[in-house]
Amino acid sequence: MNHGCLWRGALCALVALASVPASRAGAPDSARRPNIVLILVDDLGYADLGCYGGEIHTPNLDRLAAQGMRWRNFYNAAQCCPTRASLLTGLYPHQAGIGDMIDPHSDLIRQHANSPQYSDHLSRSAVTIAELLRDAGYCTYMVGKWHLGYRAGERPRDRGFDRYFGIIGGADSYWKPRSLYLDDEPVKEVPQGFHATDAFTTKAIEFISEKKEQPFFLYLAYNAPHAPFHAHEADIAKYKATYQVGWDVIRERRFARQKELGFWPKDLALPERDPTSQPWTGSPEQLKLAERMAIYAAMVDRIDQNIGRLLEALSKQGIREDTLILFLSDNGAWASSATYGIEWAETGNTPFRLFKLFVHEGGICTPFIACWPRRIPAGVLDTRRYGHVKDIMATCLELAGATYPETYQGRRLIPLEGYSLVPFLLDPNKEYRPTLFWERMGNSAVREGRWKLVRYYNDSRVKEVSFGPRTGKWELFDLATDPNERSNLVEKHPDIAARLRAQYEAWEQRVGVVPRERIMERIAEAAKKEQAQP
């Protein structure tokens, strides 16, 4: 039993209920604060789920979509750490101290950025959803991948979670993880048959089954389907033949299915493949990549199976109707030699261009499912509005009857950037089209309504982003007519491009982005000085 949850509930419940926003008052059950389950998966392609056009068997997520709402356009921050920072704090990643990755391979970038916006852990000028919801009387649980700080004082239990089970690092073995923690202690050995996706779900069900009187917040951050590709043989067997037809066929099938589901107009065309992407010939090398894709599909299938287990546990406890479930991915599919190659990543992100690390739609557009049987309309596919991971914090606060403070534990906080999605989840007709910004490894973008200004930063020293020659120039797209960014309108509408670029540059200064060119210049200058020394 979690006694901390119990005494906080007794002290906070009346206060929190009394402060429920007026916009939710009136209905007989409007003051009932829901449980919140936030499910984040890792490196999922936009089109992998059945309810987003994919052939992978995902009946439980498809059921959530049918019982709730899907958004066609929902955005993350293009990569693991930045998305997690933005998701948990309601800020842009740089404001939360995660302007780049926190891992050793980014040490040089952080060193030469020379800024608190480029740290190796979550900033103390930011507060997490867990910290504020715990103070509002919620039990707060986290299971899965943290990846926001490795040292004592930087881990989940230090940032508001009552209980934690998962991997502290970014990537780990699914069979024998090295960075596995239970609460504050490393787990030295795992039982026979351990698989991270299964074990995370088992512990999540255990946490939410603890006796309590108040609601809970569960952040379930699966590390699947991120590499390494580790899946159960029985799951792999389901897909052994599926991908032998090749990526061209699967990509066309996914796109056709998306049109059938209502995602895109019938006359929308697929963008051309990336310059380094190859047509399917069925060569031995390509057939091996098809086998890799089968393992990947098995990992997605296993996520869905475990979400089914979680839904069953909620139903058995009689709390499914009073639980909001949010599902999304931290970035698009990853075109890396550690995964399944550029062609399958391109297929994963159908119909978009580019991948994880980029801020074209393929890198930042995620499936987004919201299901709350008691309040959210069922069967809605929203193709007009768009939101961002930074909106999740404000959404949770409104549901909890809590407010975002100016200070927390004596620390002055950066003002909240996100907006609550509650009004837009409850009413599909209410408009929501904010201006959004991105910067990820020099890749930059701003979206304002139908218009998106975006650039690819071609840094040949970063292996993962070297997908052929790019200009590095700004491109302008009208996403209302060209959602997969095929027709660059920067010369046709230079006034719009100039206005959006000015907005981006003002945002860049406000949130503390250090331009990638400047960082690379500093690195080059330091290298020259080192070489010049006797």
ROKEPA-654514 format. One record per residue: residue in three letters; z, x, y of N, C-alpha, C in turn. Coordinates in steps of 0.001 Angstrom, whole numbers, plus 500000, padded with zeros to 6 digits. Layout:
ALAZXYZXYZXY
...
***
This chain:
MET500000500842498803500000500000500000500000500875501245
ASN499214500509502224499138501283503459500100500686504478
HIS501318501243504525502350500683505409501991500843506882
GLY501218501928507207500798502097508598499978500922509075
CYS499082500433508203498279499260508561499155498041508776
LEU500167497865507912500993496667507981501780496589509272
TRP502454497676509648503259497578510867502400497506512108
ARG501235498172512090500350498044513244499838496625513368
GLY499555496017512216499067494641512257500079493701512864
ALA501324493867512489502363492993513022502505493147514527
LEU502378494382515026502548494625516457501325494218517277
CYS500112494388516660498892494253517459498162492935517314
ALA498423492185516251497582491029515960497581490006517083
LEU498766489639517582498831488616518627498157489085519904
VAL498383490371520256497771490898521471496257490900521353
ALA495771491370520192494325491461520005493676490086520007
LEU494306489116519346493731487775519297493720487128520673
ALA494756487426521448494826486848522789493739487384523704
SER493201488583523359492212489197524239490786489029523758
VAL490553488107522797489191487856522343488335487429523540
PRO487149488038523711486327487705524873486012486218524956
ALA485926485721526177485690484297526388484386483837525764
SER483400484759525647482110484378525093482206483968523637
ARG483303484284522973483461483942521567484464482817521378
ALA485004482301522434485991481232522307485306479885522133
GLY486050478918521600485529477567521536485374477050520134
ALA484633477741519263484448477289517886485753477424517129
PRO485991476579516118487258476600515391487616477961514813
ASP486599478738514392486904480024513766486551481209514663
SER486296480959515960485808482022516824486850483091517098
ALA488140482788516938489184483776517212489504484621515989
ARG488882484332514859489153485086513643488412486410513712
ARG489162487489513758488529488794513858487977489189512492
PRO486703489559512423486126489858511116486523491248510609
ASN486497491415509308486427492755508748485053493313509122
ILE484963494620509258483694495258509624483396496357508613
VAL482253496258507970481784497296507050480521497900507645
LEU480594499164508008479482499889508613478936500861507567
ILE477728500584507074477122501401506026476020502254506637
LEU476193503567506541475188504511507032474675505318505847
VAL473358505327505662472759506161504627472047507327505290
ASP471593508272504479471178509579504985469733509890504599
ASP468856510026505582467451510400505367466630509291504711
LEU467021508063504868466248506950504305464991506719505119
GLY463867506543504441462630506199505127462650504766505617
TYR461939504514506701461915503178507308461425502120506325
ALA460450502473505485459806501493504616460276501566503170
ASP461417502173502898461856502358501512462437501090500891
LEU463122500267501676463780499080501137462766497967500883
GLY463056497127499900462181495993499629462003495099500835
CYS463071494858501572463009493962502731462350494615503934
TYR461962495890503826461170496568504849459818497015504310
GLY459415496420503177458076496662502655457985497562501448
GLY459084498156501017459043499134499945459036498533498552
GLU458683499365497586458638498975496180459919499352495427
ILE460818500095496060462074500454495412462911499192495219
HIS463576499103494086464336497912493712465643497879494506
THR465707497024495531466900496933496384467314495466496554
PRO467645494777495470467936493339495576469156493009496403
ASN470158493873496421471378493564497172471165493701498677
LEU470457494740499089470127494861500503469134493783500921
ASP468220493444500037467290492356500345468051491040500523
ARG469101490855499716469908489638499836470683489634501150
LEU471213490781501541471892490867502840470932490493503966
ALA469703491004503871468710490691504900468398489199504919
ALA468282488587503744467976487158503668469121486306504193
GLN470348486779504018471519486037504470471890486354505919
GLY471208487350506494471543487763507850470313488051508677
MET470369489141509437469342489452510417468844490874510222
ARG467515491051510267466894492374510302466280492605511677
TRP466406493809512184465695494182513408464570495135513027
ARG463381494842513536462262495749513298462452497058514047
ASN463065496979515216463179498144516090464646498450516367
PHE465193499367515615466550499836515886466518501349515763
TYR467293502012516635467114503449516784468375504250516472
ASN468142505433515878469198506426515687468890507622516587
ALA469532508758516301469364509929517157468591511049516478
ALA467830510730515422466834511613514800467374512630513812
GLN468691512820513730469224513776512754470698513490512493
CYS471206514105511423472541513790510888473648513783511931
CYS474059514975512377475228515081513261475084514278514548
PRO473956514397515261473842513636516507473983512138516313
THR473357511592515264473477510149515020474915509767514732
ARG475602510529513895476994510204513538477898510250514758
ALA477657511231515634478449511329516851478228510121517752
SER476969509739517934476642508601518781477162507300518183
LEU477015507151516888477454505948516187478949505703516360
LEU479741506750516189481200506596516191481811506557517570
THR481088507017518595481691507118519930481089506180520964
GLY479897505626520702479246504790521703478643505582522841
LEU478455506896522634477887507780523639476579508365523129
TYR475841509005524015474734509835523553475305511093522898
PRO474586511694521943475149512822521183475672513960522045
HIS474952514338523085475388515459523922476726515152524595
GLN476911513905525012478176513528525641479343513659524671
ALA479060513452523394480095513552522369480256514976521841
GLY479549515935522454479703517342522075478761517811520988
ILE477823516956520548476946517311519440475501517360519924
GLY475223518296520825473869518468521335472942519104520333
ASP473518519740519308472735520314518222473549520154516949
MET473083520725515859473830520652514612475104521479514721
ILE476098521138513896477381521849513960477456522998512966
ASP476424523179512154476476524115511044476142525545511478
PRO476443526536510609476200527938510978474761528242511359
HIS473773527535510770472382527837511107472054527515512556
SER472932526777513242472711526473514662473631527269515580
ASP474321528249515030475242529062515851474539529654517064
LEU473341530200516850472627530868517936472262529876519039
ILE471835528694518652471489527662519639472727527291520450
ARG473836527035519762475062526643520481475557527761521384
GLN475472528982520896475940530123521691475162530244522992
HIS473841530108522929473029530321524127472869529060524963
ALA473195527912524403473307526723525248474514526878526163
ASN475572527489525622476763527838526410477294526639527184
SER477567525569526427477964524313527056478857523531526112
PRO479876522826526631480701521980525755479919520837525126
GLN478723520559525644477878519529525036477208520028523750
TYR477369521305523453476804521918522248477942522587521480
SER478743521755520832479931522222520136479721522125518628
ASP480710522591517870480646522468516413481608521401515897
HIS482027520504516801482886519386516393482833518290517463
LEU483303517135517095483294515996517999484219516243519187
SER483735515933520378484472516207521608485738515352521715
ARG486755515909522347487973515160522653487824514341523934
SER486687514469524595486386513589525721485737512296525243
ALA485614512180523922485096510972523298486181510397522399
VAL486170509093522225487099508420521329486261507708520276
THR486775507567519066485989506960517996486301505474517836
ILE485379504780517163485613503386516808486924503257516039
ALA487156504177515111488361504097514277489627504209515107
GLU489632505104516092490820505271516921491138503994517687
LEU490117503374518277490364502181519088490638500953518235
LEU489961500825517097490227499681516230491586499800515546
ARG492005501004515234493347501185514662494407500751515664
ASP494211501107516928495169500690517951495140499182518174
ALA494023498536517830493907497084517972494419496337516745
GLY494975497070515769495577496427514614494741496404513361
TYR493605497074513372492767497156512176493253498282511260
CYS493116498094509944493161499202509005491811499906509072
THR491820501216509091490581501968509282490365502911508106
TYR489235502753507451488916503549506270487564504214506443
MET487465505432505944486165506089505881485956506648504491
VAL484729506467503984484333507031502704482948507634502880
GLY482779508886502422481464509499502439481360510723503316
LYS480188510906503903479842512126504638480374512088506069
TRP481135513096506459481691513213507801480758513997508715
HIS480674515311508538479715516172509230479870516176510749
LEU481144516111511201481409516156512640482538517122512985
GLY482808518070512112483858519052512354484552519407511054
TYR484717520699510819485216521168509525486690521561509524
ARG487212521933510673488554522499510709489630521419510803
ALA490872521829510513491999520923510708492026520472512160
GLY492268519193512384492238518619513717490903517996514074
GLU489867518236513224488517517747513520487996516763512466
ARG488811516479511473488358515701510324488659514207510520
PRO488199513372509592488329511915509786489737511428510068
ARG490722511950509364492094511475509584492622511906510943
ASP492008512914511543492379513341512896491683512501513962
ARG490704511684513540489936510905514502490019509410514218
GLY491178508969513712491463507548513697491422506840512358
PHE491060507521511284490964506846509991492277506953509215
ASP492775505805508754494000505780507958493818506481506618
ARG492672506240506003492384506845504700490973507433504741
TYR490778508490503954489462509121503884489221509676502493
PHE488000509490502001487548510138500783486079510447500956
GLY485706511731500849484300512058501012484080513533501206
ILE482843513876501599482489515274501834482560515550503338
ILE483231516638503683483368517021505088482062517598505616
GLY481304518283504740480088518956505164478882518038505218
GLY477717518656505456476502517885505637475773517577504353
ALA475549518572503514474847518377502245475674518995501141
ASP475692518322499991476534518799498892475997518246497582
SER476447518838496480476080518335495168476652516940494968
TYR475879516086494320476380514753493979477259514799492733
TRP477053515810491895477805515906490650479111516679490840
LYS479053517784491586480235518623491785480304519077493246
PRO480652518184494145480691518552495569481767519592495862
ARG481449520488496797482372521570497147483263521212498325
SER482857520237499140483631519924500355484273518545500261
LEU484672518143499043485243516818498819486712516789499222
TYR487086515758499997488463515597500458488960514203500101
LEU490243514125499806490955512854499749492023512913500823
ASP491908512081501823492762512144503008492674513539503610
ASP493762514307503620493738515620504265493622516782503286
GLU493500516493502010493538517544501003492206517697500285
PRO491750518948500097490529519155499313490733518765497861
VAL489692518199497257489722517830495839489144518997495053
LYS489965519595494202489560520803493490488643520518492315
GLU488907519437491596488105519102490421487744517620490445
VAL486577517319489921486156515922489819486061515551488345
PRO486242514277488007486210513871486604484813513955486010
GLN484745513980484699483477513977483993482669512733484386
GLY481387512912484608480534511786484975480560511428486444
PHE481218512223487264481290511970488706479898511990489325
HIS479611511007490146478419510998491003478859510447492349
ALA478508511145493409479072510841494725478844509394495146
THR477643508873494962477367507509495409478268506504494707
ASP478445506674493403479323505785492638480781505968493055
ALA481203507231493166482605507514493473482979507038494867
PHE482076507181495819482374506718497170482591505207497185
THR481760504491496448481908503040496417483202502624495738
THR483529503292494649484784502988493944485985503160494863
LYS485999504233495622487129504484496525487114503489497690
ALA485938503132498181485863502137499256486456500815498796
ILE486118500392497584486665499142497037488173499253496877
GLU488637500412496451490086500630496313490783500513497663
PHE490216501120498691490834501073500014490927499638500538
ILE489824498895500462489842497560501056490618496559500210
SER491003496967499001491795496088498133493289496233498361
GLU493694497177499201495116497346499496495661496072500144
LYS496881495722499790497490494505500347497714494681501845
LYS497246493711502629497414493771504073497196492383504658
GLU497668492207505857497535490923506537496481490967507631
GLN496072492158508045495147492269509168493776492743508693
PRO492759492641509550491405493022509160491248494536509007
PHE490127494919508417489859496348508220488495496712508791
PHE488362497999509098487094498620509459486800499676508404
LEU485692499528507707485277500491506688483970501136507130
TYR484002502453507282482799503236507563482396503906506258
LEU481342503393505638480874503875504338479603504681504574
ALA479749506006504578478655506906504960478128507617503716
TYR477235506961503009476633507595501829475851508845502247
ASN475953509914501460475112511084501716473740510933501066
ALA473572509948500208472264509657499623471394508912500639
PRO470062509085500540469326509914499585468976511316500103
HIS469861511927500876469680513298501361469604514262500177
ALA468816515321500336468779516380499328470176517010499189
PRO470515517538498010469692517714496812469457516401496087
PHE468324516313495419467966515082494712468668515070493350
HIS469768514354493268470564514226492050470698512751491722
ALA470138512318490611470165510899490251470433510743488758
HIS470888509560488392471107509226486989469761509097486274
GLU469696509609485051468456509554484291467962508124484099
ALA468885507194483864468477505803483659467798505234484897
ASP468248505647486074467619505175487312466258505831487515
ILE466164507118487206464888507826487363463821507209486466
ALA464237506816485261463280506277484294462551505045484826
LYS463203504279485698462566503075486248461319503405487069
TYR461254504616487610460222504952488588459278506057488129
LYS459374506459486868458565507578486395457073507341486566
ALA456630506102486351455197505805486468454806505299487853
THR455780504867488641455482504164489903454643504991490858
TYR454970506271490982454365507079492033453209507945491550
GLN452808507746490281451663508488489757450355508048490406
VAL450350506896491065449133506442491759448914507188493067
GLY449957507873493545449793508694494735450268508061496017
TRP450467508922497015451035508477498291450081507607499099
ASP448777507822498985447845506994499760447944505528499348
VAL447980505271498050448068503902497552449402503275497931
ILE450497504012497740451827503469498043451957503170499532
ARG451426504045500360451504503834501813450753502568502217
GLU449550502372501679448775501170501989449484499923501479
ARG450083499991500294450805498843499747452001498481500612
ARG452723499489501065453886499220501920453461498568503226
PHE452403499070503801451942498526505072451490497071504905
ALA450778496800503818450336495430503554451532494507503347
ARG452539494992502638453730494181502404454475493922503716
GLN454572494909504590455209494709505891454499493616506681
LYS453184493602506614452438492554507314452738491183506710
GLU452833491120505383453174489855504727454552489369505159
LEU455484490297505347456848489945505744456947489558507214
GLY455908489857508001455922489495509414456293490607510358
PHE456332491850509862456689492974510736455592493273511750
TRP454332493195511307453220493652512146452100492620512153
PRO451315492598513221450134491725513235449119492180512191
LYS448322491255511726447385491532510642446353492595511010
ASP446044492729512316444991493666512706445510495051513062
LEU446813495293512913447362496620513220446871497625512187
ALA446476498819512645445972499863511753447023500950511544
LEU446959501587510390447821502736510136447362503930510976
PRO448270504757511457447844505977512146447266506973511147
GLU446438507885511649445920508940510790447070509779510262
ARG446859510396509116447894511252508552448107512485509421
ASP449261513091509264449560514332509968448494515384509632
PRO448186516293510577447141517304510311447376518139509058
THR448621518319508658448892519131507471449087518295506217
SER448970516997506328449123516106505183447841516094504361
GLN447973516073503044446819516156502156446511514805501513
PRO445250514511501257444931513300500491445374513464499040
TRP445622512350498386446058512382496988444859512682496072
THR445032513706495214443995514052494237444519513993492815
GLY445839513875492653446416513862491316446517515232490690
SER446536516284491508446663517635490983448040517830490356
PRO448202518850489497449518519094488890450638519249489925
GLU450325519929491021451346520110492057451732518772492678
GLN450743517923492916451033516621493503451772515716492525
LEU451470515823491247452188515029490253453658515443490179
LYS453932516715490413455330517149490468456040516538491673
LEU455336516429492781455927515769493947456149514284493677
ALA455277513673492880455490512279492488456755512142491657
GLU457046513133490838458300513134490076459496513260491012
ARG459350514066492056460420514185493059460642512849493756
MET459538512158494055459648510855494699460352509864493780
ALA460134509962492482460809509071491530462314509301491548
ILE462729510556491667464170510857491753464738510289493044
TYR463996510470494130464427509916495409464600508403495316
ALA463614507725494738463688506267494595464909505876493770
ALA465213506663492741466389506391491913467669506486492727
MET467713507408493689468897507546494538469058506337495456
VAL467940505837495994467991504638496833468397503434495987
ASP467854503335494798468205502268493861469715502277493584
ARG470278503465493395471713503576493101472559503180494309
ILE472099503484495518472799502991496709472878501477496663
ASP471751500846496385471706499389496368472625498824495281
GLN472633499436494113473531498979493058474979499012493530
ASN475333500065494227476717500204494670477055499270495817
ILE476099498989496677476336497967497697476569496615497019
GLY475883496363495910476145495155495134477571495115494615
ARG478087496251494158479482496322493710480438495998494857
LEU480140496536496038480991496288497199480973494815497588
LEU479784494207497587479681492787497926480456491927496928
GLU480394492292495669481142491554494650482637491666494885
ALA483114492856495255484541493046495530484976492198496726
LEU484147492142497769484478491315498937484549489842498546
SER483623489412497695483624488014497256484847487695496417
LYS485222488597495532486391488373494681487670488261495498
GLN487720488986496614488892488912497491488840487687498407
GLY487726486969498386487599485790499229487398486091500691
ILE486850487269500998486713487674502400485274487946502801
ARG484333487642501929482937487931502231482464487178503481
GLU482872485918503630482430485121504774482955485681506094
ASP484074486367506029484724486883507236484480488378507435
THR483433488895506809483131490322506907481735490524507477
LEU481671491289508564480396491699509124479963492989508439
ILE478751492995507911478197494202507305477010494657508138
LEU477043495916508555475937496535509283475387497660508422
PHE474077497743508310473436498769507480472345499457508285
LEU472313500802508236471275501570508904471224502984508351
SER470246503776508810470083505170508391470239506098509583
ASP470620507352509300470884508305510385469623508917510975
ASN468509508838510274467224509329510775466135508881509810
GLY464900509220510138463799508882509252463713509823508075
ALA462692509616507256462484510460506080462262511910506508
TRP462636512821505627462658514248505939461504514949505235
ALA460570515498505994459430516219505431459794517684505271
SER460430518003504159460943519345503942460656519774502514
SER460591521075502310460416521593500957461618521284500083
ALA462754520965500701463946520613499930463898519183499425
THR462902518412499881462846517000499500461610516737498639
TYR460641515977499176459481515574498379458179515811499119
GLY458242516604500198457041516988500904456638516038502019
ILE455712516493502822455317515775504030454637514442503720
GLU453856514386502658453092513163502384453990512006501972
TRP454999512286501129455911511204500750456820510816501917
ALA457161511787502766457951511455503956457156510545504876
GLU455881510843505019455000510005505828454922508592505249
THR454865508520503921454859507224503247456189506509503455
GLY457286507271503400458603506687503622458738506043504983
ASN458082506629505982458202506126507351457074505173507742
THR456316504670506782455228503721507063455690502626508030
PRO454964502353509114453653502881509488453722503938510586
PHE454856504573510740455075505406511924454602506845511730
ARG454505507553512868454168508970512893455444509816512876
LEU455331510969512196456361512014512192457632511570511470
PHE458683512392511552459779512336510600461110512680511276
LYS462124512805510459463424513321510898463212514559511781
LEU464022514686512806464020515754513815463144515415515014
PHE462159514515514820461272514139515908461738512838516532
VAL461299512595517778461673511357518448460473510433518643
HIS459368510712517932458379509673517688459029508670516737
GLU458421507501516591459085506404515882459491506764514452
GLY458724507603513782459065507977512411460367508735512273
GLY460814509379513342462073510120513281463283509313513677
ILE463089508264514504464247507587515097464362506104514769
CYS463338505508514179463395504069513900463975503843512507
THR465017503038512413465731502831511159465735501355510762
PRO465757501070509458466114499704509065467484499350509644
PHE467648498121510071468936497666510590469157496244510102
ILE470197496081509293470551494776508730471948494419509197
ALA472119493210509692473430492697510106473665491374509396
CYS474737491305508623475029490093507864476502489716508030
TRP476735488525508565478076487963508710477934486467508452
PRO478120486042507203477790484668506820478388483596507723
ARG479571483845508246480218482824509058479577482662510435
ARG478894483702510946478457483642512341476985483975512587
ILE476406484925511859475047485373512162474030484482511448
PRO473004483992512149471982483153511502471313483893510351
ALA470955483164509328470361483761508131468842483838508244
GLY468282484861507594466839484963507438466065485313508681
VAL466690485976509655466018486298510916465395487694510836
LEU464118487797511111463443489082511310463116489184512792
ASP463831490068513482463671490208514927462630491283515206
THR461523490911515803460461491870516111460326492138517612
ARG461191491535518431461075491674519892462089492649520474
ARG463326492546520046464404493302520689464584494660520009
TYR465285495546520694465598496839520087466977497292520545
GLY467642498048519685468978498556519991469111499991519524
HIS470336500530519653470583501956519404471956502110518760
VAL472115503171518002473403503392517316474582503438518280
LYS474361503834519516475473503885520462476013502497520796
ASP475270501440520415475729500076520660476754499596519634
ILE476915500323518552477821499883517477479282499890517953
MET479675500900518716481052500967519228481396499721520032
ALA480578499390521032480866498228521879480876496941521061
THR480010496866520054479963495700519177481282495529518431
CYS481780496618517858483042496559517118484214496217518030
LEU484195496755519232485289496478520162485329495002520535
GLU484175494408520796484178492986521145484704492149519985
LEU484283492463518775484731491703517612486222491861517370
ALA486768493026517730488193493289517531489042492776518687
GLY488409492278519750489161491858520919489778493029521647
ALA489120494178521574489634495401522189488739495820523351
THR489246496709524175488483497216525306488384498734525223
TYR487378499268525887487180500718525945487986501276527118
PRO488916502192526871489809502665527943489194503777528787
GLU489791504016529936489382505152530764489993506444530251
THR491191506339529665491848507510529089492336507167527689
TYR492512508188526868493033507989525517493926509171525176
GLN495194508869524882496194509898524557496219510995525611
GLY496148510556526863496231511494527978494935512186528341
ARG493855511907527629492562512545527898491649511564528616
ARG490982512017529654490017511167530339488745511110529499
LEU488254509896529303487094509691528451485805509565529250
ILE484704509947528628483387509674529184483136508172529074
PRO482684507508530118482457506058530051481496505675528930
LEU481732504523528359480932504017527258479479503819527680
GLU478547504253526837477119504101527112476519502863526452
GLY477025502495525272476431501403524518476846500035525019
TYR476118499016524577476393497622524907476648496839523625
SER477500495852523701477798495040522525476564494262522081
LEU476318494297520784475219493537520195475637492127519789
VAL476918491798519926477414490510519432476599489329519973
PRO476363489233521275475597488074521768474192488001521176
PHE473612489156520878472235489199520402472151488990518888
LEU473236489292518190473289489002516762473538487513516518
LEU474321486892517376474625485476517199473515484565517710
ASP472726485057518661471656484244519248470345485029519217
PRO469453484736518269468189485475518163467280485337519380
ASN467548484383520240466680484160521395467134484897522649
LYS468314485499522604468822486198523786468128487558523896
GLU467648487890525078466883489119525270467779490345525321
TYR467304491446524713468016492724524811466994493841524683
ARG466714494509525790465753495604525793466240496690526757
PRO467183497497526333467737498520527223466778499695527400
THR467057500528528390466349501798528536467106502843527714
LEU466388503540526854467005504484525922466390505868526071
PHE467179506888525705466746508267525852467074509060524586
TRP466259510099524345466491510992523212466171512431523595
GLU466932513371523001466568514777523000467080515367521703
ARG466166515944520931466548516515519640465715517756519405
MET466356518935519535465671520211519334464443520349520231
GLY464545519842521450463441519911522394462505518727522345
ASN462510517976521265461736516742521206462419515711522100
SER461661515075522968462249514260524029461534512924524153
ALA462280511886524565461667510575524733462523509689525619
VAL461854508701526222462520507610526931461753506340526599
ARG462480505260526317461851503958526111462403502969527117
GLU461481502282527794461822501233528747460940500033528437
GLY461520499035527789460736497871527421459601498238526486
ARG458385497884526876457229498159526018456782499611526076
TRP457230500352527106456710501698527337457597502768526727
LYS456943503757526137457678504908525593456946506191525983
LEU457698507102526622457198508433526956457859509409525992
VAL457062510236525320457607511079524256456849512396524191
ARG457549513445523801456856514713523590457381515399522333
TYR456488516126521710456798516971520560456994518378521100
TYR458142518988520823458393520357521270458019521300520144
ASN456995522116520354456489522974519289457198524321519319
ASP458268524437518552458995525698518440458709526275517056
SER457814527225516988457386527767515697458492528541514993
ARG459572528845515721460670529579515078461576528665514258
VAL461410527374514397462203526422513626461319525871512521
LYS461554526320511287460644526049510176460392524555509972
GLU461451523754510039461331522346509692460416521559510634
VAL460160522067511835459359521282512774457969521858512973
SER457568522820512172456256523437512330455238522729511456
PHE454775521570511893453835520766511127452435520851511712
GLY452075522011512200450740522154512744450749522213514257
PRO449613522500514860449545522692516313449801521394517076
ARG450633521473518088450896520341518983450807520853520415
THR450558519963521317450412520393522717451745520568523406
GLY452769519834522949454037519862523652454011519055524937
LYS452898518377525210452770517589526432453331516189526224
TRP453702515558527323454204514194527260453077513235526881
GLU453412512270526040452497511204525652453111509866526063
LEU452266508917526435452723507586526837452123506550525895
PHE452991505685525359452526504651524434453031503280524870
ASP452185502293524654452555500894524861452948500339523496
LEU454251500294523209454707499897521879454486498420521602
ALA454216497625522626453929496203522405452597496013521692
THR451638496885521963450320496787521333450035497939520378
ASP450832498976520457450587500205519680451916500736519138
PRO452572499980518228453913500359517784453973501643516962
ASN452833502078516415452865503336515664452239504503516424
GLU452168504374517761451903505506518658450587506223518339
ARG449503505471518382448194506045518087447396506366519351
SER447620505613520439446762505721521620447572506211522822
ASN447369507454523205448086508061524321447497507562525645
LEU448332506910526455447877506297527708448342507068528941
VAL448743508321528767449325509050529894448324509240531032
GLU447035509386530730446033509553531793445658508210532407
LYS445754507159531622445406505828532130446495505271533033
HIS447753505618532753448874505111533546449776506267534003
PRO449266507159534837450064508306535274451292507906536077
ASP451221506760536772452364506314537558453532505923536653
ILE453241505234535575454303504857534629454872506104533966
ALA454001507034533570454463508268532944455364509058533888
ALA454994509143535153455791509895536130457148509236536349
ARG457161507909536420458436507201536602459369507409535412
LEU458833507306534205459665507482533018460144508928532882
ARG459284509857533252459708511261533171460833511545534158
ALA460765510967535334461839511149536318463142510562535786
GLN463054509403535125464257508812534519464825509726533442
TYR463923510277532618464377511170531547465076512390532129
GLU464502513003533142465080514224533715466431513946534365
ALA466590512771534978467895512406535539468920512209534414
TRP468501511559533329469395511382532175469762512724531560
GLU468800513601531437469010514924530854470126515665531585
GLN470100515601532908471145516261533701472482515540533557
ARG472433514218533511473673513433533460474463513661532178
VAL473774513740531047474494513850529774474676515283529310
GLY474090516246530026474331517642529690473348518271528730
VAL472132517759528688471104518406527867470746519745528492
VAL470757520800527699470218522085528131468791522156527601
PRO467784522209528475466399522196527996466160523267526936
ARG465435522898525899465224523818524774464520525089525217
GLU463589524943526172462894526134526672463887527142527236
ARG464909526632527957465897527516528559466719528215527478
ILE467092527475526448467861528088525359467046529176524678
MET465774528900524409464934529881523737464688531108524617
GLU464584530902525913464437532040526818465672532923526781
ARG466846532294526741468090533066526670468185533851525365
ILE467755533232524284467775533920522992466825535115523020
ALA465622534919523578464643536008523656465157537146524534
GLU465786536814525672466323537850526561467433538640525877
ALA468300537941525142469377538622524428468827539553523361
ALA467762539120522681467151539963521655466541541217522267
LYS465895541075523446465310542242524120466384543242524531
LYS467492542722525042468585543611525449469157544349524253
GLU469272543639523147469819544274521946468885545361521428
GLN467577545104521490466611546095521037466574547311521947
ALA466863547088523249466806548192524214468007549122524134
GLN469060548653523492470261549480523384470033550625522397
PRO470515551843522739470315552996521838471117552847520547
***
